[in-house]
Amino acid sequence: MHIKFSPSLDKEIRKIKQKDSKLSKKIEKQLSLFASSPTHPSLRLHKVATDESKAAWSISITMSTRMLYVILDKETAYFFYIG
């Protein structure tokens, strides 16, 4: 799976890299896992929007941090939020 970031998420991830190296490493680990196995159980994947045309999904970075994304096509996920 290819991963793309919204401009605002890209900026937020850069801030996290500067301020919290532990969280930054966890983000990289989970995104790497997502890229190789998008439905891996440790991602705790779940749908957060019900409209099928605009379905948003969530993966867990930590127990209290999630990243939201939408599927652009069969091979691309567009991440747009972390929190």
N, C-alpha and C positions, 0 to 999 in steps of 0.2 A: 504494500500500500504506500503510495506517495503521500507526503504530508506537506501542506501549505499553511501559512499563518496569515491572519489579517494583520495589517500594519500596526494596529493598536496592541495586539497580542505580541507581535514581534518586539515592540518597544518595551512592553511589560516584562518579557522574558529576559531582555538585556538588563533591565533594572535588577531583576532577581539574581542574575549571574554576578552582579557587582556586590549585592548586599547579603546573599544567602547561598553560599556554595553548596551546602548540603541539599537544599531544596533544588538547586540547579541540577545537581547530579541525579537526583531522583526524577526530575522532569525528563532529562536525557534518557535515563534508563527506561522509563515507562513509554516514551515515544518510540524508542528503538524496539521495544517489545510490541507496541501497537503496529509498527511498520512491518514486522515479520509475522505477527499473529494477532490481527485486530480483535479477535473474540477471546483472547486468553483470559482465563478466570481471574487472574490477579489484577486485571484492569478494572474489574467490577463495572463492566459496560452496562449502561442502561439508557433507554430513550427518555428524553426530558420534554419533548414536544409531541403532540399527538397528530398534527396535520401531516399526512403522508407526503404531501408535495414539499413541505418544509421541515421534515423531521430533523430534530437536533438530538445529538447523543452526548453522553458524558462518559469520561474515563476518570478513574481515580489516580491521582498522583501520590497523595498521602491520605490518611483517614479524613482529613479536614480540607484537602485541596483537590479540586476537580478541574478538568479542562473540557470545554464544550466544543463540538464540531458538527459539521454537516458533511454529507457525502456529495461530492461534486459529480463523480462518475464512478465506475467500478474500481478504479485504481487510485482515486484521489480523495483525501479527507482534508477539509478546510477548517482548521482550528481558529476560533475567534474569541475565546474567553478563558481566563484562569481565575480561580477564586475559591 
